[in-house]
Amino acid sequence: MGQEIERKFLVVGDGWRRVAQGQLMCQGYIPTQDKRTVRVRRVGDRAYLTLKGPAVGLVRPEFEYPIPVDDAQTILETLCQPPLIEKTRYRLPLGNLLWEIDEFLGLNQGLIVAEVELTSPDQPVPLPDWVGTEVSHDPRYQNSNLARHPFTTWNT
């Protein structure tokens, strides 16, 4: 079974920008129930369908499959609940970890989140100086929730 184990943090500095490479992506979510998600993602000339189950702590089942880009575009336009998530994802290897920094666009403009995937929930994670508050357990920062309740609509 596939699984995802990740920690998520707000980004507080720009030290990562000079060494990270970014790629624009668009993703949408098909409405589901019970904390399960069905995501369609388009990244350049590739596209994926991803199924995720409910999380237990930092661990959740995840299955991802490549799909034709034209199919993904049609699904994004016709089956996914608006608004779509648009972001630039930067990848930054540090030590034995790969950090993914998402700079959101559109209705989530102003939000920058860093994620790191782990091999176990208790794996130690040295934090770079541009990493701020951990939001791993705050559901507002899940992309599926950002699609329903965009960052720019929050009353903070």
Contacts in CASP RR format, 6 or more apart in sequence:
PFRMAT RR
TARGET T0000
AUTHOR 0000-0000-0000
METHOD contacts of the structure
MODEL  1
MGQEIERKFLVVGDGWRRVAQGQLMCQGYIPTQDKRTVRVRRVGDRAYLT
LKGPAVGLVRPEFEYPIPVDDAQTILETLCQPPLIEKTRYRLPLGNLLWE
IDEFLGLNQGLIVAEVELTSPDQPVPLPDWVGTEVSHDPRYQNSNLARHP
FTTWNT
1 61 0 8 1.000
2 61 0 8 1.000
2 62 0 8 1.000
2 63 0 8 1.000
3 59 0 8 1.000
3 60 0 8 1.000
3 61 0 8 1.000
3 62 0 8 1.000
4 52 0 8 1.000
4 59 0 8 1.000
4 60 0 8 1.000
4 61 0 8 1.000
4 62 0 8 1.000
4 117 0 8 1.000
5 58 0 8 1.000
5 59 0 8 1.000
5 117 0 8 1.000
5 118 0 8 1.000
5 119 0 8 1.000
5 120 0 8 1.000
5 121 0 8 1.000
5 123 0 8 1.000
6 58 0 8 1.000
6 115 0 8 1.000
6 116 0 8 1.000
6 117 0 8 1.000
6 118 0 8 1.000
6 136 0 8 1.000
7 58 0 8 1.000
7 115 0 8 1.000
7 116 0 8 1.000
7 118 0 8 1.000
7 125 0 8 1.000
7 134 0 8 1.000
7 136 0 8 1.000
8 113 0 8 1.000
8 114 0 8 1.000
8 115 0 8 1.000
8 134 0 8 1.000
8 135 0 8 1.000
8 136 0 8 1.000
8 141 0 8 1.000
9 113 0 8 1.000
9 114 0 8 1.000
9 115 0 8 1.000
9 127 0 8 1.000
9 131 0 8 1.000
9 132 0 8 1.000
9 133 0 8 1.000
9 134 0 8 1.000
9 135 0 8 1.000
9 136 0 8 1.000
10 112 0 8 1.000
10 113 0 8 1.000
10 114 0 8 1.000
10 131 0 8 1.000
10 132 0 8 1.000
10 133 0 8 1.000
10 135 0 8 1.000
11 101 0 8 1.000
11 112 0 8 1.000
11 113 0 8 1.000
11 114 0 8 1.000
11 130 0 8 1.000
11 131 0 8 1.000
11 132 0 8 1.000
12 130 0 8 1.000
12 131 0 8 1.000
12 132 0 8 1.000
13 129 0 8 1.000
13 130 0 8 1.000
14 130 0 8 1.000
15 128 0 8 1.000
15 129 0 8 1.000
15 130 0 8 1.000
16 90 0 8 1.000
16 92 0 8 1.000
16 99 0 8 1.000
16 101 0 8 1.000
16 114 0 8 1.000
16 128 0 8 1.000
16 130 0 8 1.000
17 90 0 8 1.000
19 92 0 8 1.000
20 90 0 8 1.000
20 91 0 8 1.000
20 92 0 8 1.000
20 101 0 8 1.000
21 90 0 8 1.000
21 91 0 8 1.000
22 88 0 8 1.000
22 89 0 8 1.000
22 90 0 8 1.000
22 91 0 8 1.000
23 43 0 8 1.000
23 44 0 8 1.000
23 88 0 8 1.000
23 89 0 8 1.000
23 91 0 8 1.000
24 43 0 8 1.000
24 44 0 8 1.000
24 86 0 8 1.000
24 87 0 8 1.000
24 88 0 8 1.000
25 41 0 8 1.000
25 42 0 8 1.000
25 43 0 8 1.000
25 44 0 8 1.000
25 86 0 8 1.000
25 87 0 8 1.000
25 88 0 8 1.000
25 89 0 8 1.000
26 41 0 8 1.000
26 42 0 8 1.000
26 76 0 8 1.000
26 84 0 8 1.000
26 85 0 8 1.000
26 86 0 8 1.000
27 39 0 8 1.000
27 40 0 8 1.000
27 41 0 8 1.000
27 42 0 8 1.000
27 76 0 8 1.000
27 84 0 8 1.000
27 85 0 8 1.000
27 143 0 8 1.000
28 39 0 8 1.000
28 40 0 8 1.000
28 41 0 8 1.000
28 76 0 8 1.000
28 80 0 8 1.000
28 81 0 8 1.000
28 84 0 8 1.000
28 85 0 8 1.000
28 147 0 8 1.000
29 37 0 8 1.000
29 38 0 8 1.000
29 39 0 8 1.000
29 40 0 8 1.000
29 80 0 8 1.000
29 81 0 8 1.000
29 85 0 8 1.000
29 143 0 8 1.000
29 144 0 8 1.000
29 147 0 8 1.000
30 38 0 8 1.000
30 39 0 8 1.000
30 40 0 8 1.000
30 75 0 8 1.000
30 79 0 8 1.000
30 80 0 8 1.000
30 81 0 8 1.000
31 81 0 8 1.000
32 38 0 8 1.000
34 54 0 8 1.000
35 53 0 8 1.000
35 54 0 8 1.000
35 55 0 8 1.000
36 51 0 8 1.000
36 52 0 8 1.000
36 53 0 8 1.000
36 54 0 8 1.000
37 50 0 8 1.000
37 51 0 8 1.000
37 52 0 8 1.000
37 53 0 8 1.000
37 144 0 8 1.000
38 49 0 8 1.000
38 50 0 8 1.000
38 51 0 8 1.000
39 48 0 8 1.000
39 49 0 8 1.000
39 50 0 8 1.000
39 51 0 8 1.000
39 52 0 8 1.000
39 143 0 8 1.000
39 144 0 8 1.000
40 47 0 8 1.000
40 48 0 8 1.000
40 49 0 8 1.000
40 50 0 8 1.000
40 67 0 8 1.000
40 72 0 8 1.000
40 75 0 8 1.000
40 76 0 8 1.000
40 79 0 8 1.000
40 80 0 8 1.000
41 47 0 8 1.000
41 48 0 8 1.000
41 50 0 8 1.000
41 72 0 8 1.000
42 69 0 8 1.000
42 72 0 8 1.000
42 73 0 8 1.000
42 76 0 8 1.000
43 89 0 8 1.000
44 69 0 8 1.000
45 69 0 8 1.000
46 66 0 8 1.000
46 69 0 8 1.000
47 66 0 8 1.000
47 67 0 8 1.000
47 68 0 8 1.000
47 69 0 8 1.000
47 71 0 8 1.000
47 72 0 8 1.000
47 73 0 8 1.000
48 64 0 8 1.000
48 65 0 8 1.000
48 66 0 8 1.000
48 67 0 8 1.000
48 72 0 8 1.000
49 64 0 8 1.000
49 65 0 8 1.000
49 67 0 8 1.000
49 72 0 8 1.000
49 75 0 8 1.000
50 62 0 8 1.000
50 63 0 8 1.000
50 64 0 8 1.000
50 65 0 8 1.000
51 62 0 8 1.000
51 63 0 8 1.000
51 64 0 8 1.000
52 60 0 8 1.000
52 61 0 8 1.000
52 62 0 8 1.000
52 63 0 8 1.000
53 60 0 8 1.000
53 61 0 8 1.000
53 62 0 8 1.000
54 60 0 8 1.000
57 121 0 8 1.000
57 137 0 8 1.000
58 118 0 8 1.000
58 121 0 8 1.000
58 136 0 8 1.000
59 121 0 8 1.000
76 84 0 8 1.000
81 147 0 8 1.000
81 148 0 8 1.000
82 147 0 8 1.000
83 106 0 8 1.000
83 107 0 8 1.000
83 147 0 8 1.000
83 150 0 8 1.000
84 147 0 8 1.000
85 104 0 8 1.000
85 108 0 8 1.000
85 143 0 8 1.000
85 146 0 8 1.000
85 147 0 8 1.000
86 104 0 8 1.000
86 105 0 8 1.000
86 106 0 8 1.000
86 108 0 8 1.000
87 102 0 8 1.000
87 103 0 8 1.000
87 104 0 8 1.000
87 105 0 8 1.000
87 108 0 8 1.000
88 102 0 8 1.000
88 103 0 8 1.000
88 105 0 8 1.000
89 100 0 8 1.000
89 101 0 8 1.000
89 102 0 8 1.000
90 100 0 8 1.000
90 101 0 8 1.000
90 102 0 8 1.000
90 103 0 8 1.000
91 98 0 8 1.000
91 99 0 8 1.000
91 100 0 8 1.000
91 101 0 8 1.000
92 98 0 8 1.000
92 99 0 8 1.000
92 100 0 8 1.000
92 101 0 8 1.000
93 99 0 8 1.000
94 126 0 8 1.000
94 128 0 8 1.000
97 116 0 8 1.000
97 118 0 8 1.000
97 125 0 8 1.000
97 126 0 8 1.000
98 116 0 8 1.000
98 117 0 8 1.000
99 114 0 8 1.000
99 115 0 8 1.000
99 116 0 8 1.000
99 128 0 8 1.000
100 114 0 8 1.000
100 115 0 8 1.000
100 116 0 8 1.000
100 117 0 8 1.000
101 112 0 8 1.000
101 113 0 8 1.000
101 114 0 8 1.000
101 115 0 8 1.000
102 112 0 8 1.000
102 113 0 8 1.000
102 114 0 8 1.000
102 115 0 8 1.000
103 110 0 8 1.000
103 111 0 8 1.000
103 112 0 8 1.000
104 110 0 8 1.000
104 111 0 8 1.000
104 112 0 8 1.000
104 113 0 8 1.000
104 146 0 8 1.000
104 151 0 8 1.000
106 150 0 8 1.000
106 152 0 8 1.000
107 150 0 8 1.000
107 151 0 8 1.000
107 152 0 8 1.000
107 153 0 8 1.000
108 146 0 8 1.000
108 150 0 8 1.000
108 151 0 8 1.000
108 152 0 8 1.000
109 151 0 8 1.000
109 152 0 8 1.000
110 151 0 8 1.000
110 152 0 8 1.000
111 146 0 8 1.000
111 151 0 8 1.000
113 135 0 8 1.000
113 141 0 8 1.000
114 130 0 8 1.000
114 131 0 8 1.000
116 125 0 8 1.000
118 125 0 8 1.000
135 141 0 8 1.000
139 145 0 8 1.000
140 146 0 8 1.000
140 149 0 8 1.000
140 154 0 8 1.000
END
